[in-house]
C-alpha cells in the first residue's frame, strides 16, 4: 500500500512538473513577443527624436 501511494505521488508530481514547464514556456514566448513588439517602437521613437 505504501509503495502504491508513493508511486501515485510521483505520477502526480510529474504531471504537475509538465504543467509548470508548459506554463514557463508560454511565459517565455509572451516575453519574447513583448520584446519584439516594444523594440520597433523604441527604434521609431529614437529615429523620430534624432
PDBQT receptor file of N, H, CA, C and O in Angstrom, charges set to zero:
ATOM      1  N   UNK A   1       0.840  -1.208   0.000  1.00  0.00    +0.000 N 
ATOM      2  CA  UNK A   1       0.000   0.000   0.000  1.00  0.00    +0.000 C 
ATOM      3  C   UNK A   1       0.877   1.261   0.000  1.00  0.00    +0.000 C 
ATOM      4  O   UNK A   1       0.615   2.213  -0.735  1.00  0.00    +0.000 OA
ATOM      5  N   UNK A   2       1.919   1.248   0.836  1.00  0.00    +0.000 N 
ATOM      6  H   UNK A   2       2.132   0.475   1.433  1.00  0.00    +0.000 HD
ATOM      7  CA  UNK A   2       2.797   2.426   0.913  1.00  0.00    +0.000 C 
ATOM      8  C   UNK A   2       3.480   2.681  -0.431  1.00  0.00    +0.000 C 
ATOM      9  O   UNK A   2       3.564   3.819  -0.892  1.00  0.00    +0.000 OA
ATOM     10  N   UNK A   3       3.967   1.597  -1.054  1.00  0.00    +0.000 N 
ATOM     11  H   UNK A   3       3.898   0.672  -0.679  1.00  0.00    +0.000 HD
ATOM     12  CA  UNK A   3       4.646   1.759  -2.339  1.00  0.00    +0.000 C 
ATOM     13  C   UNK A   3       3.675   2.326  -3.374  1.00  0.00    +0.000 C 
ATOM     14  O   UNK A   3       4.035   3.202  -4.161  1.00  0.00    +0.000 OA
ATOM     15  N   UNK A   4       2.445   1.819  -3.363  1.00  0.00    +0.000 N 
ATOM     16  H   UNK A   4       2.153   1.108  -2.724  1.00  0.00    +0.000 HD
ATOM     17  CA  UNK A   4       1.455   2.295  -4.324  1.00  0.00    +0.000 C 
ATOM     18  C   UNK A   4       1.193   3.784  -4.141  1.00  0.00    +0.000 C 
ATOM     19  O   UNK A   4       1.105   4.530  -5.116  1.00  0.00    +0.000 OA
ATOM     20  N   UNK A   5       1.070   4.212  -2.888  1.00  0.00    +0.000 N 
ATOM     21  H   UNK A   5       1.142   3.606  -2.096  1.00  0.00    +0.000 HD
ATOM     22  CA  UNK A   5       0.821   5.631  -2.612  1.00  0.00    +0.000 C 
ATOM     23  C   UNK A   5       2.002   6.462  -3.089  1.00  0.00    +0.000 C 
ATOM     24  O   UNK A   5       1.820   7.537  -3.662  1.00  0.00    +0.000 OA
ATOM     25  N   UNK A   6       3.211   5.967  -2.855  1.00  0.00    +0.000 N 
ATOM     26  H   UNK A   6       3.359   5.094  -2.391  1.00  0.00    +0.000 HD
ATOM     27  CA  UNK A   6       4.408   6.702  -3.270  1.00  0.00    +0.000 C 
ATOM     28  C   UNK A   6       4.442   6.831  -4.786  1.00  0.00    +0.000 C 
ATOM     29  O   UNK A   6       4.788   7.886  -5.317  1.00  0.00    +0.000 OA
ATOM     30  N   UNK A   7       4.081   5.759  -5.481  1.00  0.00    +0.000 N 
ATOM     31  H   UNK A   7       3.800   4.901  -5.050  1.00  0.00    +0.000 HD
ATOM     32  CA  UNK A   7       4.064   5.797  -6.954  1.00  0.00    +0.000 C 
ATOM     33  C   UNK A   7       3.060   6.838  -7.432  1.00  0.00    +0.000 C 
ATOM     34  O   UNK A   7       3.355   7.628  -8.329  1.00  0.00    +0.000 OA
ATOM     35  N   UNK A   8       1.868   6.835  -6.828  1.00  0.00    +0.000 N 
ATOM     36  H   UNK A   8       1.628   6.194  -6.100  1.00  0.00    +0.000 HD
ATOM     37  CA  UNK A   8       0.849   7.811  -7.225  1.00  0.00    +0.000 C 
ATOM     38  C   UNK A   8       1.366   9.228  -7.015  1.00  0.00    +0.000 C 
ATOM     39  O   UNK A   8       1.150  10.110  -7.846  1.00  0.00    +0.000 OA
ATOM     40  N   UNK A   9       2.049   9.433  -5.899  1.00  0.00    +0.000 N 
ATOM     41  H   UNK A   9       2.225   8.717  -5.224  1.00  0.00    +0.000 HD
ATOM     42  CA  UNK A   9       2.589  10.760  -5.603  1.00  0.00    +0.000 C 
ATOM     43  C   UNK A   9       3.563  11.181  -6.702  1.00  0.00    +0.000 C 
ATOM     44  O   UNK A   9       3.538  12.324  -7.157  1.00  0.00    +0.000 OA
ATOM     45  N   UNK A  10       4.414  10.256  -7.121  1.00  0.00    +0.000 N 
ATOM     46  H   UNK A  10       4.434   9.327  -6.751  1.00  0.00    +0.000 HD
ATOM     47  CA  UNK A  10       5.396  10.565  -8.167  1.00  0.00    +0.000 C 
ATOM     48  C   UNK A  10       4.701  10.921  -9.472  1.00  0.00    +0.000 C 
ATOM     49  O   UNK A  10       5.091  11.881 -10.138  1.00  0.00    +0.000 OA
ATOM     50  N   UNK A  11       3.674  10.159  -9.846  1.00  0.00    +0.000 N 
ATOM     51  H   UNK A  11       3.357   9.380  -9.305  1.00  0.00    +0.000 HD
ATOM     52  CA  UNK A  11       2.973  10.435 -11.100  1.00  0.00    +0.000 C 
ATOM     53  C   UNK A  11       2.332  11.815 -11.038  1.00  0.00    +0.000 C 
ATOM     54  O   UNK A  11       2.391  12.572 -12.007  1.00  0.00    +0.000 OA
ATOM     55  N   UNK A  12       1.721  12.146  -9.904  1.00  0.00    +0.000 N 
ATOM     56  H   UNK A  12       1.673  11.531  -9.117  1.00  0.00    +0.000 HD
ATOM     57  CA  UNK A  12       1.084  13.459  -9.757  1.00  0.00    +0.000 C 
ATOM     58  C   UNK A  12       2.137  14.543  -9.881  1.00  0.00    +0.000 C 
ATOM     59  O   UNK A  12       1.918  15.566 -10.529  1.00  0.00    +0.000 OA
ATOM     60  N   UNK A  13       3.288  14.310  -9.252  1.00  0.00    +0.000 N 
ATOM     61  H   UNK A  13       3.466  13.478  -8.726  1.00  0.00    +0.000 HD
ATOM     62  CA  UNK A  13       4.366  15.303  -9.294  1.00  0.00    +0.000 C 
ATOM     63  C   UNK A  13       4.839  15.506 -10.733  1.00  0.00    +0.000 C 
ATOM     64  O   UNK A  13       5.067  16.636 -11.164  1.00  0.00    +0.000 OA
ATOM     65  N   UNK A  14       4.985  14.412 -11.469  1.00  0.00    +0.000 N 
ATOM     66  H   UNK A  14       4.800  13.493 -11.119  1.00  0.00    +0.000 HD
ATOM     67  CA  UNK A  14       5.436  14.504 -12.864  1.00  0.00    +0.000 C 
ATOM     68  C   UNK A  14       4.435  15.307 -13.686  1.00  0.00    +0.000 C 
ATOM     69  O   UNK A  14       4.821  16.167 -14.477  1.00  0.00    +0.000 OA
ATOM     70  N   UNK A  15       3.150  15.024 -13.497  1.00  0.00    +0.000 N 
ATOM     71  H   UNK A  15       2.836  14.325 -12.854  1.00  0.00    +0.000 HD
ATOM     72  CA  UNK A  15       2.122  15.756 -14.243  1.00  0.00    +0.000 C 
ATOM     73  C   UNK A  15       2.203  17.237 -13.915  1.00  0.00    +0.000 C 
ATOM     74  O   UNK A  15       2.104  18.080 -14.806  1.00  0.00    +0.000 OA
ATOM     75  N   UNK A  16       2.384  17.558 -12.630  1.00  0.00    +0.000 N 
ATOM     76  H   UNK A  16       2.464  16.873 -11.906  1.00  0.00    +0.000 HD
ATOM     77  CA  UNK A  16       2.467  18.957 -12.213  1.00  0.00    +0.000 C 
ATOM     78  C   UNK A  16       3.689  19.613 -12.848  1.00  0.00    +0.000 C 
ATOM     79  O   UNK A  16       3.617  20.753 -13.308  1.00  0.00    +0.000 OA
ATOM     80  N   UNK A  17       4.807  18.895 -12.871  1.00  0.00    +0.000 N 
ATOM     81  H   UNK A  17       4.865  17.969 -12.497  1.00  0.00    +0.000 HD
ATOM     82  CA  UNK A  17       6.032  19.426 -13.482  1.00  0.00    +0.000 C 
ATOM     83  C   UNK A  17       5.783  19.734 -14.956  1.00  0.00    +0.000 C 
ATOM     84  O   UNK A  17       6.206  20.772 -15.464  1.00  0.00    +0.000 OA
ATOM     85  N   UNK A  18       5.098  18.829 -15.630  1.00  0.00    +0.000 N 
ATOM     86  H   UNK A  18       4.754  17.985 -15.218  1.00  0.00    +0.000 HD
ATOM     87  CA  UNK A  18       4.810  19.048 -17.056  1.00  0.00    +0.000 C 
ATOM     88  C   UNK A  18       4.000  20.326 -17.233  1.00  0.00    +0.000 C 
ATOM     89  O   UNK A  18       4.283  21.132 -18.119  1.00  0.00    +0.000 OA
ATOM     90  N   UNK A  19       2.986  20.509 -16.378  1.00  0.00    +0.000 N 
ATOM     91  H   UNK A  19       2.756  19.854 -15.657  1.00  0.00    +0.000 HD
ATOM     92  CA  UNK A  19       2.159  21.716 -16.464  1.00  0.00    +0.000 C 
ATOM     93  C   UNK A  19       3.020  22.949 -16.224  1.00  0.00    +0.000 C 
ATOM     94  O   UNK A  19       2.888  23.954 -16.923  1.00  0.00    +0.000 OA
ATOM     95  N   UNK A  20       3.907  22.865 -15.227  1.00  0.00    +0.000 N 
ATOM     96  H   UNK A  20       4.014  22.049 -14.659  1.00  0.00    +0.000 HD
ATOM     97  CA  UNK A  20       4.767  24.007 -14.902  1.00  0.00    +0.000 C 
ATOM     98  C   UNK A  20       5.671  24.344 -16.083  1.00  0.00    +0.000 C 
ATOM     99  O   UNK A  20       5.837  25.514 -16.426  1.00  0.00    +0.000 OA
ATOM    100  N   UNK A  21       6.257  23.319 -16.707  1.00  0.00    +0.000 N 
ATOM    101  H   UNK A  21       6.122  22.368 -16.428  1.00  0.00    +0.000 HD
ATOM    102  CA  UNK A  21       7.161  23.565 -17.836  1.00  0.00    +0.000 C 
ATOM    103  C   UNK A  21       6.382  24.221 -18.977  1.00  0.00    +0.000 C 
ATOM    104  O   UNK A  21       6.882  25.137 -19.629  1.00  0.00    +0.000 OA
ATOM    105  N   UNK A  22       5.157  23.748 -19.214  1.00  0.00    +0.000 N 
ATOM    106  H   UNK A  22       4.751  23.003 -18.684  1.00  0.00    +0.000 HD
ATOM    107  CA  UNK A  22       4.337  24.330 -20.280  1.00  0.00    +0.000 C 
ATOM    108  C   UNK A  22       4.050  25.798 -19.965  1.00  0.00    +0.000 C 
ATOM    109  O   UNK A  22       4.110  26.654 -20.848  1.00  0.00    +0.000 OA
ATOM    110  N   UNK A  23       3.739  26.079 -18.703  1.00  0.00    +0.000 N 
ATOM    111  H   UNK A  23       3.691  25.384 -17.985  1.00  0.00    +0.000 HD
ATOM    112  CA  UNK A  23       3.454  27.460 -18.301  1.00  0.00    +0.000 C 
ATOM    113  C   UNK A  23       4.675  28.333 -18.511  1.00  0.00    +0.000 C 
ATOM    114  O   UNK A  23       4.578  29.424 -19.072  1.00  0.00    +0.000 OA
ATOM    115  N   UNK A  24       5.829  27.850 -18.059  1.00  0.00    +0.000 N 
ATOM    116  H   UNK A  24       5.908  26.963 -17.604  1.00  0.00    +0.000 HD
ATOM    117  CA  UNK A  24       7.057  28.647 -18.195  1.00  0.00    +0.000 C 
ATOM    118  C   UNK A  24       7.356  28.897 -19.674  1.00  0.00    +0.000 C 
ATOM    119  O   UNK A  24       7.786  29.991 -20.040  1.00  0.00    +0.000 OA
ATOM    120  N   UNK A  25       7.132  27.898 -20.520  1.00  0.00    +0.000 N 
ATOM    121  H   UNK A  25       6.783  27.010 -20.222  1.00  0.00    +0.000 HD
ATOM    122  CA  UNK A  25       7.377  28.065 -21.959  1.00  0.00    +0.000 C 
ATOM    123  C   UNK A  25       6.452  29.149 -22.514  1.00  0.00    +0.000 C 
ATOM    124  O   UNK A  25       6.876  29.987 -23.310  1.00  0.00    +0.000 OA
ATOM    125  N   UNK A  26       5.187  29.126 -22.089  1.00  0.00    +0.000 N 
ATOM    126  H   UNK A  26       4.843  28.446 -21.443  1.00  0.00    +0.000 HD
ATOM    127  CA  UNK A  26       4.239  30.143 -22.556  1.00  0.00    +0.000 C 
ATOM    128  C   UNK A  26       4.689  31.527 -22.108  1.00  0.00    +0.000 C 
ATOM    129  O   UNK A  26       4.628  32.485 -22.879  1.00  0.00    +0.000 OA
ATOM    130  N   UNK A  27       5.144  31.632 -20.856  1.00  0.00    +0.000 N 
ATOM    131  H   UNK A  27       5.193  30.854 -20.230  1.00  0.00    +0.000 HD
ATOM    132  CA  UNK A  27       5.594  32.927 -20.327  1.00  0.00    +0.000 C 
ATOM    133  C   UNK A  27       6.772  33.427 -21.136  1.00  0.00    +0.000 C 
ATOM    134  O   UNK A  27       6.831  34.606 -21.487  1.00  0.00    +0.000 OA
ATOM    135  N   UNK A  28       7.717  32.538 -21.437  1.00  0.00    +0.000 N 
ATOM    136  H   UNK A  28       7.669  31.581 -21.151  1.00  0.00    +0.000 HD
ATOM    137  CA  UNK A  28       8.899  32.930 -22.216  1.00  0.00    +0.000 C 
ATOM    138  C   UNK A  28       8.472  33.423 -23.592  1.00  0.00    +0.000 C 
ATOM    139  O   UNK A  28       8.990  34.425 -24.085  1.00  0.00    +0.000 OA
ATOM    140  N   UNK A  29       7.529  32.720 -24.211  1.00  0.00    +0.000 N 
ATOM    141  H   UNK A  29       7.108  31.906 -23.811  1.00  0.00    +0.000 HD
ATOM    142  CA  UNK A  29       7.047  33.128 -25.533  1.00  0.00    +0.000 C 
ATOM    143  C   UNK A  29       6.415  34.514 -25.460  1.00  0.00    +0.000 C 
ATOM    144  O   UNK A  29       6.664  35.365 -26.314  1.00  0.00    +0.000 OA
ATOM    145  N   UNK A  30       5.590  34.736 -24.423  1.00  0.00    +0.000 N 
ATOM    146  H   UNK A  30       5.389  34.045 -23.728  1.00  0.00    +0.000 HD
ATOM    147  CA  UNK A  30       4.931  36.037 -24.270  1.00  0.00    +0.000 C 
ATOM    148  C   UNK A  30       5.973  37.129 -24.084  1.00  0.00    +0.000 C 
ATOM    149  O   UNK A  30       5.860  38.206 -24.670  1.00  0.00    +0.000 OA
ATOM    150  N   UNK A  31       6.990  36.854 -23.266  1.00  0.00    +0.000 N 
ATOM    151  H   UNK A  31       7.082  35.980 -22.790  1.00  0.00    +0.000 HD
ATOM    152  CA  UNK A  31       8.052  37.842 -23.044  1.00  0.00    +0.000 C 
ATOM    153  C   UNK A  31       8.739  38.161 -24.365  1.00  0.00    +0.000 C 
ATOM    154  O   UNK A  31       9.005  39.325 -24.662  1.00  0.00    +0.000 OA
ATOM    155  N   UNK A  32       9.027  37.140 -25.152  1.00  0.00    +0.000 N 
ATOM    156  H   UNK A  32       8.812  36.194 -24.911  1.00  0.00    +0.000 HD
ATOM    157  CA  UNK A  32       9.669  37.353 -26.444  1.00  0.00    +0.000 C 
ATOM    158  C   UNK A  32       8.792  38.209 -27.349  1.00  0.00    +0.000 C 
ATOM    159  O   UNK A  32       9.289  39.101 -28.036  1.00  0.00    +0.000 OA
ATOM    160  N   UNK A  33       7.484  37.939 -27.349  1.00  0.00    +0.000 N 
ATOM    161  H   UNK A  33       7.080  37.215 -26.791  1.00  0.00    +0.000 HD
ATOM    162  CA  UNK A  33       6.560  38.724 -28.168  1.00  0.00    +0.000 C 
ATOM    163  C   UNK A  33       6.564  40.180 -27.707  1.00  0.00    +0.000 C 
ATOM    164  O   UNK A  33       6.590  41.098 -28.527  1.00  0.00    +0.000 OA
ATOM    165  N   UNK A  34       6.540  40.384 -26.385  1.00  0.00    +0.000 N 
ATOM    166  H   UNK A  34       6.519  39.638 -25.719  1.00  0.00    +0.000 HD
ATOM    167  CA  UNK A  34       6.542  41.747 -25.850  1.00  0.00    +0.000 C 
ATOM    168  C   UNK A  34       7.805  42.483 -26.281  1.00  0.00    +0.000 C 
ATOM    169  O   UNK A  34       7.745  43.640 -26.696  1.00  0.00    +0.000 OA
ATOM    170  N   UNK A  35       8.949  41.809 -26.180  1.00  0.00    +0.000 N 
ATOM    171  H   UNK A  35       8.998  40.869 -25.843  1.00  0.00    +0.000 HD
ATOM    172  CA  UNK A  35      10.214  42.434 -26.568  1.00  0.00    +0.000 C 
ATOM    173  C   UNK A  35      10.180  42.796 -28.055  1.00  0.00    +0.000 C 
ATOM    174  O   UNK A  35      10.593  43.890 -28.441  1.00  0.00    +0.000 OA
ATOM    175  N   UNK A  36       9.693  41.883 -28.877  1.00  0.00    +0.000 N 
ATOM    176  H   UNK A  36       9.358  40.994 -28.564  1.00  0.00    +0.000 HD
ATOM    177  CA  UNK A  36       9.641  42.124 -30.324  1.00  0.00    +0.000 C 
ATOM    178  C   UNK A  36       8.694  43.292 -30.617  1.00  0.00    +0.000 C 
ATOM    179  O   UNK A  36       8.946  44.085 -31.524  1.00  0.00    +0.000 OA
ATOM    180  N   UNK A  37       7.617  43.392 -29.855  1.00  0.00    +0.000 N 
ATOM    181  H   UNK A  37       7.413  42.748 -29.119  1.00  0.00    +0.000 HD
ATOM    182  CA  UNK A  37       6.643  44.464 -30.085  1.00  0.00    +0.000 C 
ATOM    183  C   UNK A  37       7.177  45.800 -29.577  1.00  0.00    +0.000 C 
ATOM    184  O   UNK A  37       6.888  46.848 -30.154  1.00  0.00    +0.000 OA
ATOM    185  N   UNK A  38       7.956  45.763 -28.497  1.00  0.00    +0.000 N 
ATOM    186  H   UNK A  38       8.191  44.912 -28.028  1.00  0.00    +0.000 HD
ATOM    187  CA  UNK A  38       8.444  47.014 -27.895  1.00  0.00    +0.000 C 
ATOM    188  C   UNK A  38       9.632  47.566 -28.665  1.00  0.00    +0.000 C 
ATOM    189  O   UNK A  38       9.757  48.782 -28.815  1.00  0.00    +0.000 OA
ATOM    190  N   UNK A  39      10.500  46.702 -29.152  1.00  0.00    +0.000 N 
ATOM    191  H   UNK A  39      10.398  45.715 -29.030  1.00  0.00    +0.000 HD
ATOM    192  CA  UNK A  39      11.728  47.167 -29.813  1.00  0.00    +0.000 C 
ATOM    193  C   UNK A  39      11.452  48.082 -31.017  1.00  0.00    +0.000 C 
ATOM    194  O   UNK A  39      12.087  49.133 -31.113  1.00  0.00    +0.000 OA
ATOM    195  N   UNK A  40      10.550  47.742 -31.930  1.00  0.00    +0.000 N 
ATOM    196  H   UNK A  40      10.034  46.889 -31.852  1.00  0.00    +0.000 HD
ATOM    197  CA  UNK A  40      10.276  48.630 -33.067  1.00  0.00    +0.000 C 
ATOM    198  C   UNK A  40       9.813  50.009 -32.595  1.00  0.00    +0.000 C 
ATOM    199  O   UNK A  40      10.205  51.025 -33.169  1.00  0.00    +0.000 OA
ATOM    200  N   UNK A  41       8.978  50.045 -31.550  1.00  0.00    +0.000 N 
ATOM    201  H   UNK A  41       8.659  49.219 -31.084  1.00  0.00    +0.000 HD
ATOM    202  CA  UNK A  41       8.505  51.329 -31.023  1.00  0.00    +0.000 C 
ATOM    203  C   UNK A  41       9.686  52.154 -30.533  1.00  0.00    +0.000 C 
ATOM    204  O   UNK A  41       9.774  53.350 -30.810  1.00  0.00    +0.000 OA
ATOM    205  N   UNK A  42      10.594  51.510 -29.806  1.00  0.00    +0.000 N 
ATOM    206  H   UNK A  42      10.522  50.538 -29.582  1.00  0.00    +0.000 HD
ATOM    207  CA  UNK A  42      11.755  52.221 -29.266  1.00  0.00    +0.000 C 
ATOM    208  C   UNK A  42      12.608  52.761 -30.408  1.00  0.00    +0.000 C 
ATOM    209  O   UNK A  42      13.064  53.903 -30.357  1.00  0.00    +0.000 OA
ATOM    210  N   UNK A  43      12.826  51.948 -31.434  1.00  0.00    +0.000 N 
ATOM    211  H   UNK A  43      12.456  51.020 -31.476  1.00  0.00    +0.000 HD
ATOM    212  CA  UNK A  43      13.654  52.393 -32.563  1.00  0.00    +0.000 C 
ATOM    213  C   UNK A  43      12.963  53.548 -33.282  1.00  0.00    +0.000 C 
ATOM    214  O   UNK A  43      13.621  54.502 -33.695  1.00  0.00    +0.000 OA
ATOM    215  N   UNK A  44      11.638  53.467 -33.434  1.00  0.00    +0.000 N 
ATOM    216  H   UNK A  44      11.103  52.692 -33.098  1.00  0.00    +0.000 HD
ATOM    217  CA  UNK A  44      10.903  54.538 -34.110  1.00  0.00    +0.000 C 
ATOM    218  C   UNK A  44      11.025  55.836 -33.309  1.00  0.00    +0.000 C 
ATOM    219  O   UNK A  44      11.228  56.904 -33.885  1.00  0.00    +0.000 OA
ATOM    220  N   UNK A  45      10.902  55.744 -31.988  1.00  0.00    +0.000 N 
ATOM    221  H   UNK A  45      10.738  54.876 -31.520  1.00  0.00    +0.000 HD
ATOM    222  CA  UNK A  45      10.990  56.934 -31.139  1.00  0.00    +0.000 C 
ATOM    223  C   UNK A  45      12.367  57.571 -31.274  1.00  0.00    +0.000 C 
ATOM    224  O   UNK A  45      12.487  58.788 -31.419  1.00  0.00    +0.000 OA
ATOM    225  N   UNK A  46      13.409  56.733 -31.225  1.00  0.00    +0.000 N 
ATOM    226  H   UNK A  46      13.311  55.745 -31.108  1.00  0.00    +0.000 HD
ATOM    227  CA  UNK A  46      14.772  57.271 -31.309  1.00  0.00    +0.000 C 
ATOM    228  C   UNK A  46      14.973  57.929 -32.675  1.00  0.00    +0.000 C 
ATOM    229  O   UNK A  46      15.580  58.995 -32.767  1.00  0.00    +0.000 OA
ATOM    230  N   UNK A  47      14.468  57.300 -33.727  1.00  0.00    +0.000 N 
ATOM    231  H   UNK A  47      13.974  56.433 -33.653  1.00  0.00    +0.000 HD
ATOM    232  CA  UNK A  47      14.658  57.849 -35.080  1.00  0.00    +0.000 C 
ATOM    233  C   UNK A  47      13.900  59.173 -35.216  1.00  0.00    +0.000 C 
ATOM    234  O   UNK A  47      14.388  60.102 -35.860  1.00  0.00    +0.000 OA
ATOM    235  N   UNK A  48      12.715  59.263 -34.615  1.00  0.00    +0.000 N 
ATOM    236  H   UNK A  48      12.319  58.509 -34.092  1.00  0.00    +0.000 HD
ATOM    237  CA  UNK A  48      11.931  60.491 -34.730  1.00  0.00    +0.000 C 
ATOM    238  C   UNK A  48      12.590  61.614 -33.928  1.00  0.00    +0.000 C 
ATOM    239  O   UNK A  48      12.613  62.762 -34.371  1.00  0.00    +0.000 OA
ATOM    240  N   UNK A  49      13.127  61.287 -32.749  1.00  0.00    +0.000 N 
ATOM    241  H   UNK A  49      13.109  60.354 -32.389  1.00  0.00    +0.000 HD
ATOM    242  CA  UNK A  49      13.764  62.327 -31.925  1.00  0.00    +0.000 C 
ATOM    243  C   UNK A  49      15.024  62.826 -32.612  1.00  0.00    +0.000 C 
ATOM    244  O   UNK A  49      15.325  64.020 -32.575  1.00  0.00    +0.000 OA
ATOM    245  N   UNK A  50      15.766  61.913 -33.243  1.00  0.00    +0.000 N 
ATOM    246  H   UNK A  50      15.522  60.944 -33.274  1.00  0.00    +0.000 HD
ATOM    247  CA  UNK A  50      17.004  62.308 -33.936  1.00  0.00    +0.000 C 
ATOM    248  C   UNK A  50      16.623  62.882 -35.287  1.00  0.00    +0.000 C 
ATOM    249  O   UNK A  50      17.496  63.285 -36.056  1.00  0.00    +0.000 OA
TER     250      UNK A  50
